[in-house]
Amino acid sequence: MANPEDTILLIVGHGAADAPRAADAVTSHAQAIASREIFADVRSGFLRQEPFAKTVLGQIGGRSVVVVPHFAADGYIAGEVLPGELGIGDGTALTKAIGSHPDIPAAAADLVLTEARNAGIDPGGTDIVVVGHGTRRNDRSETSTARLAELVLAETGAASCTAAFLEIDPLIEDWRAFTSRPHVVVLPNLFAAGFHGAEDIPARLGAPGERQLHLCPPLGTAPVMADLIVDRALSCLAQTEETQHA
């Protein structure tokens, strides 16, 4: 399964049955990659909405497949739930989550700098808040978001960059406690424009008062993610070939 032209790329997102737009990012990336004609086919599937990833994988049959999880971290969902639900077997390779790709910090910084530029503000006098999901079931989400905040700070030269979360402390609604500048740029370390990105985060940020909030689109919706998905898939295929010839 080392040849991409003989391999089907399956991009898997979380999805949400009550928020159909949660599928938009994965679907958009799949279409962009398919137009490049690198792989035999490019498909998308989800854990919590149709088309379900398990069903899509079953329809592929005995063909070679490389699965790229469109998740923010190699945490509970990508590391435990996804492999169990898909039942990965022979002929199917599963990569790490796209959120752990080494080029993610640069992509995150670019979103922040673009937001600052569009707002006409100086990043050097701006606080950044990187918002992750966070879960008590696995600390990888917390760790990856905290590390991303450190790297975004270094990439942007901002006054500060702090990690906040939806389910664990520090919570996003407490953003005033760890920011002090007039302008605050908020970057959702989320990989879909679903409920959290479109409704939950804006609602929990609340009214900024005399300060200015600038909300970036969710990190996973950035067009550059298509490049990172391709890179992750091709790297996985190359490693598979090396293993087979070892």
N, C-alpha and C positions, 0 to 999 in steps of 0.2 A: 504493500500500500504506500510505497514511498513516492510514487509519481503523482503530482497534484492533478494532472490531466486525467488520471484514472480514479481520482478520489472525490467524494462528495463532502463538501464542507457544510456542517450543521451548526448554526449559531443558536445557542439556547439562552433565553431570557427568563426572568421570573414570571412576568405577566400578572394580570389581575382581572378576574372575571367581571368585577364591578367598575373597572377603569380600562376600557378597550385601548385607549391611547398609550397604555403602558407597553404595547407591542410596537409602537411606531419606530423607536430607535433601532431595534433589531431588524425590523423589516426594511428600513431605509439602508442600513449598512449592508444587508444581504443583497439588495438590489444593486447597490454601488459596486460591490465585489463581483457579482455575477456579470456585470457589464465589462469587466476586465478579462473575462474568459480564461482565468487561471486554473480553475477547478472543473471537473466534469459537470458539477452542478452545485448550486448554493441554495440551501434551504434554511428556514427558521422554524423554531418550535419553542414552546413555553411550558413552565411547570404548572401555572395556575390559570391558563386560558388557552383556547384553541388557536391554532393547531397545537395539540399537546406534543411535547418533544418525544415522549415515549412512542406515540402513534407514528410520528414522522419517521423516527428511527426504524420502527417495525416495517414501514412501507418501503424502505430502501432495500430491504432483503439482505442478500449476501454480499453486497458491494462494499468496497472499502470506504470508511467514513472517518473524518476527523471532527471531533466535537469541541467547539470553543465556547466556554461559559461566559456570557456577557454579564458578569457580576463584578462588584466593586472590590471583592477580596476573596482569598481562598479560605473563607470562613465556614460557618455551619451549613449554609445552603449549598454553596459550590463544592465544598469538600466532603459533605456527608449526605445531604438530601439528594442532590443531583445524581451522583453515581448510583445510589440505591434505587432511585425511581427509573433511571434509564436501563439499569441492568447491563452495563457495559460488557460486551463479549469480544470474542476473537474478531479481528478485522476492523475494530473500532478503537480509535485512539482518543483519549480525553486530555485536553491541555489544561493548564492552570487558568484561573480566572483572568480575564483581560485586564482587570483592575490592578493586577500585580505586575503588569508589563513595565519594564524599566523606563519607558518613554512617557508613562502616565504623568509624572510631575511636570514635565515640560508642557504637556497638553493642558493640564490644570492651570499652570501659570499663564498660558496663552489666553485662556478664557477670562481669567481675572484681569489681565492687562488690557484685553479688548474691552471689557466692561468699564474699566477705569478710563480708558481713552475715549470711549463713547460718551461717558459722563463728564469728561473734561476735568478729571481730578488727578492729582499726583499720587502715585502708589506709595511714595515715600512718606506721605502724611496720612496714610489710610490703614485702618485695621481690616484684616481679613478673617472671616470665620469659615472654616471648612466643615460642612455638616455630613456626618456619617450616620448610618442606621444604628449600629451598636446593638449588641444582644448579650445577655448574661449566659447564654448557652455556649458561647465560644468567643474568646477575647481577640480573635484575629481581626475582626471588623474594627474594633477599637484601636488596636495597634496599627493597622494599616492607615487609618484615617489620621491618627496622631503623627505618624511618620510622613504622610503626605503633606500635612500642615507645615512641618519643619522644612520640607523640600520646597514647597511653594513660597515660603518666606525667603529662602535663599535665592530662588529664581526671580522673584519680583522686587526684592528690596523694600517691601512694605514695612510699615512701622511695627506691625505685629501680625501674627497669623496663629489662630487658636482653633483647636478641634472641638466641636460640639456634636451632640448626638440627639437622636430621636427617642431612644429607649433607655439610655444610661446617662449618668452624670459625666460632664456638665451638659445640661439640656439646652437645646437651642433657644428656648424662651427666656433663658437667663443671659442672653448675649450682652446685655447692658453691664453685667457684672465683670466681664473680662474684655471689654472694649472701652475706649475713652475718646477716640478721635471723632470729629464731626461726620466723617464719611466711613461707612462700613460696607465692604463688599462681601457678600455671602455666596459661597460656592458649594452647591449640593454634591457631595461625593456619592451620587446615586447614578444608576445606569439606565433609568427609564424616566420618561416624562409622565409618570402615573400620578396617583393620589398624593404621595409624599411631596413630589417636586412641584406639582401644580396647585395643590390646595393646602396640604398639611403645613409645610414650612412657611409659606406666606402668612397663614393664619396664626401660627405660633410665634412668629417674629413680632406680630402686633404693630401698633402705630409707633413709628420711630420718634415722635415728638419733634424736638428741635434738630435732631440729627438726620442724616440722609442714609437710607439703606439702598444698596444696589445688588439686586439678585441676579446671579448668573444662571444660565440654563444648566440642567443637570450634566455632570461631566460626561456621562456615557452617551449623550446625544451629539457630542462634537463629531463632525465629519471625519476627523483624523482617526477616529476609532476603527474605521474600515481598514486603514493601513496597518494598525496594530493587530487587528484580527487576522489579517493575511499573514503578517510576520509570525504570529504565534502558531498558526496552522502549518506554515512552511517549515518552521523550526522543529515542530513536532514530527513532521514527516521525515526530515533529515535525520533526526535522532533515531527514528524507527529504522531507517535504512542502515545507519551505522551499527545498530544493535544486531540487525539481521546478518550483517557481514563480519561481525566480531568473531 
